Amino acid sequence: MISEAQFKEEIKIIISNAIREDVGDGDHSSLACIPKEATGKAKLLVKDEGILAGVQFAKSVFAHVDENLKVETLINDGSAVKYGDVAFYVSGSSQSILKAERLVLNAMQRMSAIATKTNYFVGLLEGTGTKILDTRKTTPGIRALEKWAVKIGGGENHRFALYDMIMLKDNHIDFAGGITKAIAKTKTYLKETNRDLKIIVEARSLAEIKEILQTDGVYRILIDNFNYEDTREAVRLIGDSCLTESSGGINEETVRQYAECGVDYISSGALTHSVYNLDLSLKAV
């Protein structure tokens, strides 16, 4: 996984680029009708039900836009919210509040949706010992926000990107000439480049599971698109050799049954690519 310093840098980049995209050479709507010296106060109003996420991010946005803006937090990230709740108040320059408004809302609405869906999956897995993982199926440019939201919702992060973990999927294996060759080449590469990266290998059949187990040094086996019976058999074959992960079209109806097959993790792209934004508003008070 990426370091805390790398994550913080990703957040800074997201904020800077989003403000550049949205504000350009000026928020002319505000500049046209609101005096520079005018001050005001606004509240983050919840108009939906779910898990709140993005409060800390909102604070970073406000600080980036205007370090003199003050935020009074009433509800923290990870809390269950309902219609009518007020998450926080922000006060200071009216122009600054309006400049930050859309980025704060866009981010918090999506982050809260992801946290809510993740929390639902976590509830479905309760008592199984299986953890829910996100994937790289994220919105380009805001991956850090979406993976942050998964954590807020109680899930776990998979690798952040291509650079922080080795993941040998079907195409890597086929292009490399098979599983054994792909793993061997990967180990050589890591040694030659002096890199310490965990290796995950995807298996498409029980035969591939057996082949992977002939080589040590694999951190986790991705049991991809298996049915329940074959997943249970894969878990039995793998034993304590390495960690296990199920993936491939697993949804709310099937996730519990896959967990009961004994896998350590279930990964789901739906946590980040198939959500409906939580309804939030920033209203002047």
PyMOL commands that set and color helices and strands:
alter all, ss='L'
color gray80, all
select helices_A, chain A and resi 4-23+28-33+55-65+94-124+143-152+170-176+179-192+206-212+228-238+255-259+270-273
alter helices_A, ss='H'
color red, helices_A
select strands_A, chain A and resi 39-46+50-51+70-73+80-81+86-93+131-133+166-168+199-203+220-224+243-247+265-267+280-284
alter strands_A, ss='S'
color yellow, strands_A
deselect
rebuild
show_as cartoon
